[in-house]
Amino acid sequence: MAGDFLKEVLLEKQKSLKEAKRRYPEEELRLKLEEPRIWRPFKASIGVRGKLHIIAELKKASPCAGILREDFDPIQISRLYQNAGASAISVLTEEKYFLGKISYLSQVRKIVDLPILRKDFIFEPYQLYESKFFGADSVLLIAEVLKDGRLSEFLSLAKRLELDCLVEAHNLEQLKYALDQGSEIIGLNSRNLHTLEIDNKSRSALIKYAPRDRVLVAESGIKTHRDYESCKKLKLNALLIGSALMKAKDIREKFKQLVEGKPPKTKIIRRKKI
């Protein structure tokens, strides 16, 4: 993709936020959030030691690959994810490039009892209220987007709203900033959000500087059982996997293949004797 994707998507989000605020004013959201709600702790679910957890992602399209799944049914897919053994579900809500919808959060919440992560480009406090209102238990925050101390402000507000935060870092500078700001769940993203290129070696380099008392999540470029095993050796807590599952004909079988390394089932065709 030509140009700077991160700048482009943030400009687009600024436009779409105006419409969101018109439909659901912040004051209205705050009042609604005073009603009792059940929180499903994201950090606790993916932070249990002794297992490499899977955060399975609902994503219809991507800016790199276009449409990932024509028969995209968030309700059916979320059921498959839960039955396959996912520890949490990530829901992409960005509309233009990923064809997401914020309404998917509430739809999925009614179907599964797993923690739900809202994955989007969050840069205004309004989006935290919005995330909670629509049913998220946690949100993705991008260290590079929330610079100059803004990240700690968002972490503080999220805590008051009972939202866990997966804070994404791509390089050492971003990782150090995320840690200094008090991030408890760190996403080590192999994808450069400006160019959209993936470098899985960056994850191995960053893990050396990540404290083991934090919950560590690998993001992007996880497609095979070999990738799964590589992350397991790095002693990560969880993997966020989207495109590989979305492209699979049989999602449940692909999930099993990623974790266990078993090849997909093939039908045996028996020839009739002549």
Sequence and secondary structure as in RCSB ss.txt:
>XXXX:A:sequence
MAGDFLKEVLLEKQKSLKEAKRRYPEEELRLKLEEPRIWRPFKASIGVRGKLHIIAELKKASPCAGILREDFDPI
QISRLYQNAGASAISVLTEEKYFLGKISYLSQVRKIVDLPILRKDFIFEPYQLYESKFFGADSVLLIAEVLKDGR
LSEFLSLAKRLELDCLVEAHNLEQLKYALDQGSEIIGLNSRNLHTLEIDNKSRSALIKYAPRDRVLVAESGIKTH
RDYESCKKLKLNALLIGSALMKAKDIREKFKQLVEGKPPKTKIIRRKKI
>XXXX:A:secstr
  S HHHHHHHHHHHHHHHHHHHS HHHHHHHTTS      HHHHH  TTS EEEEEE SEETTTEES TT  HH
HHHHHHHHHT SEEEEE  STTT   THHHHHHHHH  S EEEES   SHHHHHHHHHHT SEEEEETTTSTTTH
HHHHHHHHHHTT EEEEEESSHHHHHHHHHTT SEEEEE B TTT  B THHHHHHGGGS TTSEEEEES   SH
HHHHHHHHTT SEEEE HHHHH SSHHHHHHHHHH              
